[in-house]
Amino acid sequence: MRILFITANRLGDAILSTGLLDELHRQRPKARFTVVCGPAAAGVFTAAPNLERIIVMRKKPWARHWWDLWKQVAATRWSLVLDLRGSGIGQFLMAHRRRGYSGSAPHMHKVIALSNVLKLNAPAHPVVWTTAEHAATAARLWPEDGTPTLALGPTANWGGKIWPGDRFAELATRLTAPGGILPNARIVVFGGPGEEALATATLAGLPADRTLDLIGKVELPVLAAALRRCAFYIGNDSGLMHLAAASGTPTLGLFGPSRERVYGPWGEKTASVRTDLSYDEIVQQPGYDYRRQDSHMLSLSVDKAQAAAEHLWRYAQDDDSDD
């Protein structure tokens, strides 16, 4: 039994789809999976169960990437083609079953919308697959000495979603102060390759003696294993935020020009805090242009973010005590 799983080009959307792959593996434990995804998301699936192949699909002009993909998969008889890109390619493949996804409703979380493709009775929670080797590599990044670790994700794939770096630094300073929720905690700053400049202001405002810069320095599965070692994560709406939530780390997502109802971090110990302006108020402002890199996060104060972080932390701690 072979299943073709076509998922997103972007990291965040690919992570939100992992629950479907996990559910298919539970339903068909002997099936072999071929995963199709974008370059940024390939690392999400390297340790997935029963993985036969990852096909990294790079976009080409005139949608030629779909023709290239067809040539790689057309000779196989598929038990199921699950196309989360809504391309319709499954209609041109030998497949016993075909399922497709063409987009979510603006008021439905993406995890629920994806789960509806397979008509599941409950949402398919995103998961993170790592190996013992990934965990061992992550453990070598900083010593395990009983000091809690606060993780920050001050980057994103669009400037409009980026909260100012100096505010990240101020928030982390408050939370790790002697009277904060994570007193004297280590601070680890995460981000992807090429995002180093986006984290400059954050790193400049953090105490150098207990801050670790991991921007672009570790591969994705190791990054996921490292997030599992953190006590708390705070970051912009990004793929890294979804990775932190799927790793099980208490995660606070910062939102402005995107809908937290659709793309908020998914999981029991997660929460979102947004700008004072709603999504509609932001995108309807005169002169709004998604092609520009100006931040639309300026009406989110440090005080508001701190209150949200402290509330989530208390909830996560109470939930742990009930286990």
URNOR-V575091 format. One line per field, one symbol per residue. phi: phi as a letter, one per 20 degrees, with the letter a starting at -180 (. if undefined). psi: psi as a letter, one per 40 degrees, with the letter a starting at -180 (. if undefined). burial: I if it has 16 or more other ideal C-beta (glycine too) atoms within 10 Angstrom, else O. Layout:
phi = ???
psi = ???
burial = ???
//
This chain:
phi = .cceddcffeffffffeffffffffffcfefdddddbfgfegffdfdfflfeaddedefcgmlffffffgfecfeeeefbdddedmenfgfdcfbfcccccdpeffdcfgfffffffelffbgefgccdcdffffffffefbfecnefcedccedaebffeefgfffgfffffffdfgeefcglffddddregndgffdgffffedfffccdedfmdcfgffffffffeeeaccaffafffffffffnfgcdedcbebeffecfgdqfdcbcccffefgffffefgnfbfeedffddfeeefgffffffffffffffffffef
psi = hhhhhhaididddddeeddddddddddgeeihhhhhiiddedededeiifhdihhhhhiiiffeddddddddedeihhdhhhheefdeddeeihhdihiiheiiiefhiddddddddefidiihhiihhiiddddddddediigeehihhhigeiiehddehihdddddddddddeideidghfiihhhiiiheeddeedddddeihdefhhhfheeiidddddddddeidihhiihiddddddddeehhhhhhicfihdddeihhidfiiihiidhiddddeeihehheeiehhfedehidddddddddddddddddddde.
burial = OIIIIIIIIIIIIIIIIIIIIIIIIOOOOOIOIIIIIIOIIIIIIIIIOIIOOIOOIOOOOOOOIIOOIOOOIOOOOIOIIIIIIOIOIIOOIOIOOIOIIOOIOOOOIIIIIIIOIIOOOOIIIIIIIIOOOIIOIIOOIIOOOOOOIIIIIIIIIIOIIIIIIOIIIIIIOIIIOOOIIIOOIIIIIIIIOOIOOIIOOIIOIIOOOIIIIIIOOIOIIIIIIIIOIIIIIIIIIIIIIIIIIIIOIIIIIIIIIIIIOIIIIIIOIIIIIIIOIOIOOIOOOOOOOOOOOOIIIOOIOIOOIIOIIOOIIOOIOOOOOOO
//
